[in-house]
């Protein structure tokens, strides 16, 4: 095991913390015995120690626009990343890096479930979450309105019959750059990597191009190695009127509905300046009951 990777149980004795460079994961498994949980955690730790090196070996390729590279990546995580962003590549500038956190979470979860039978498990890679649920199991999910200053604005319960196994959040206040102005966009999808890619696309769409109260800079000026290069990303947001915020949210909602109709996402919640839009299948409208007194919209 490489000394660089930091792996330890958190003080509660239930959750495992994995950290290596920019990858920072908290995971938890639920099973019939502590031995099963130990085996799952051992599988996660063993796989985790190799992930960052594998990604670094292919960074130039992973920072290239999807579909433009002459070859496909070799690593399993890298292939997950590319597969997640390709459905968006024709209409949007996007690189495989848009799905890196979700793809890593998926890979670690896969390592856990291959080791033993688990009733439930989650792998949370900086807010992008891969889920495992055996038949009959459920997860309670909470949504935040700002990644930098989290407070809850909604909650829902997923059960194993739902197709959702991935959750991701994006927005200009988060740890990654965004071209839009959403405080937070939370996406539910079939996998964590596909949710990660879609959250990036939808958050970028929540925007008011040319608005004087939106402050931007070139991504390369903020981080020289950014995959976004000279593309302008949001660095600050001034005062918006209620109608302006509504217009920006409507742009994001339109994008989300297109992705939902294409089967790329299951549901999404968009948050900006205290207002929320929820795009969710009609048959699961009751899942948004905890978002009462918000501006809700159902697909």
Secondary structure, DSSP 4 states (H G I P E B T S, - for coil): --TTSEEEE-TTSS-EEEEETTEEEEEEEE-SSHHHHHHHHHHHHHHHHHHHHHHHHTHHHHTSBTTTSSS---SHHHHHHHHHHHTTTTTS--BGGGGHHHHHHHHHHHHHHHHS--SEEEEEETTEEEEEE-TT-EEEEEEES-TTS--EEEEEEEETTSS--EEEEE-TTSSS--SS--SEEEEEESSHHHHHHHHHHHHHHS--TT-TTEEEEEHHHH-TT-TTTT-EEEEEE----HHHHHHHHHHHHHHHHHHHHTTS-SEEEEEETTEEEEEE-GGGGGGGGGGTTS-----
